[in-house]
């Protein structure tokens, strides 16, 4: 039987975004595989999480591309970004909180690319006077990741409707990030 690696990863991502502590046995069951078959493709949890990291980075980069971050005002670009990232928000939430991804001295180049592109959006907004300059682009990037992760968990738990995901994240982030002109 041929195993669709991408489907196994998507099944693992769906499970792990709901239950981050799921065992390899649980992942195998969810994917309809034996544990031995899963281990032939992913030597262990670390290998599985690293493969999920690559999938998450690819999906986030595709969302950044689709959001056209360089077009129009920075606040509109943030709105587009949140809308485009919503389908992979659960995976992003899992990855951002997966401690083993951030051990060691170096950062995965994919995360560095994502961080740079998002921080660049916030820098552009600051340079154009749209966003506050007392909040660093790095902080705004981390705040966005946190809000996306929190929104993903709230939707998964049924505490927030999926249709409200974008509005709530964007309004909270931009409400705090927009530069206010003093009268």
N, C-alpha and C positions, 0 to 999 in steps of 0.2 A: 504494500500500500504506500502510495506516495503522500508525503506530508507537505502541506502548504505552509511553509515557514511563516509567511506574512499573516496567514489566518491564525496560526498558533500565537504569534506575537500580539495580534489584536485581541484574541481571547484572553491572553495573559494580562494585557493592559486593562481590559475591562474588569477582570477579577481583581487585580492588584489596586486599581483605583478605588474599588469598593472595600477591599480588605488587604491593606498593605502588608499584613503579616501572613498572608496565604503561603502555604508550603508548596514545594514542588509537586507533591502528590495531588494537592488541590488544583494546581495549575494544569497538571496532566489530565485530571478528571474533567475539568471545565473544557479542555481542548479535545476531549474524546480520544485521548492517547493513553498508552501505558506510561508508567514512570520511566521505564527503560527507553522507550521511543523518545520521550521528551529529553532525556539525558544524552541521547545520541546527537541531538541538535543543539542542546545547551548543556554544557558539562555540569552546571550547577546554577544556583540562584544568581551568583555574581555574573555569570555569562548571560543569563536571561535578562537581568537588569541592564547590562551594558548594551544588549541588542535593543531593548526597549528605549534606552537613552538615544540610540541612533535613530530609531523610528520617530521618537518625539522631536528630536532636533530637525529631522527632515520635514515633519508635519508643521512644525512651528515656522521653519524657513519658508515653506510654501504659503503659510498664512501671511507672513510678512510681505512676501512678493505680491500676493493677491490684494493686500490692503493698500498698496501703492503709497507707502509712507511719505514719499517726497512730493506728493500732489496736494495742492490746496493748503488750507490751514492745518496747523498741528492738532487742534482739537478734533477736527473732522477725521484726520488720519488715526487718532486714538480710537475714535468710534468705529472706523473700518477695521482696525486691528482687532479690537475685542470681538467684533462680529465674526471675523475670519478665524480667530483662534478658538471660538466656542466649541467646534466639533472635537478638538483635541485637548480641551481644558482639563478633563479628568486625568489624562495621561501626563500633562504638564504638572498638574497638582501632585501626582505621585512622584514624578521625577524630582521636582523641586524639594520635596521633603525626604527623599531617599538619601540618607547620610552616606552610604558607601560610595556614592558618585562624587563626593566632595572630599574624599580622603586623599592625602598626599600633597605634593607640592604644586602640581600643575593643574590647570583647568582645561577641560576638554575644549578643543578648538571650536567645536560647534556651539557650545554655550557662550564662548567668547564672542563669536559672530552674532549670535542672537542678542546678547547684552549690548554690543556695540551698535547694532542697528536700532534697537529700541531707545538706548540712551541718546543716539543721534537725533531721533525724533523729538525727544524732550529738549535737547540742546537747541534744535531749530526753533522750537516753540519759545524758548527763553530768549533767543537772539531776536526774534520778531516781536517780543513784548507780550506774547500770549500767556506764558507761564511765569510763575514766580521764580526769581533767581536765588532765593534763599534756600531752596530745596534742590539738591544736586541731581543731575540726570541719573546718576547711579541709584540714588534713593528712590526717585520716581519709578525707575525700572523695577526695583525690588518691590515697591508698593504695588505696581501693576501685577507682577507675578503673584503676590500674596492675595490680591483681590480676585484674580482669575482662579487661583486655587480654592479660595474660600467660596467663591461662587459655584465652582464645580461641585464641591462637597455639599453645599446647600441644595443644589438641584438634585444631586444623587439621593440625598436623604428625603427629598420631597418637601423641604421647608421653603423652597423658592421655585416658582414656575420657570421652566426653561425659557419661556418667551420673555421673562424679565431679566435674564442673565446680563445681557448687554447694557440695558438701561441702568440697572443698579450699579454695576461696576464703573461705567463711564461717568455717571453723575457724581458718584462719591469721589472718584479720582480727580475729575476735572473741577469739581466744586472746591477741592483743596489746593489744586495746582494752578488754577487760573490766577493771573495777575490782576489785582484790583487797582483801579485808578482812584486815587484819593481825590475827593472834591476840593 
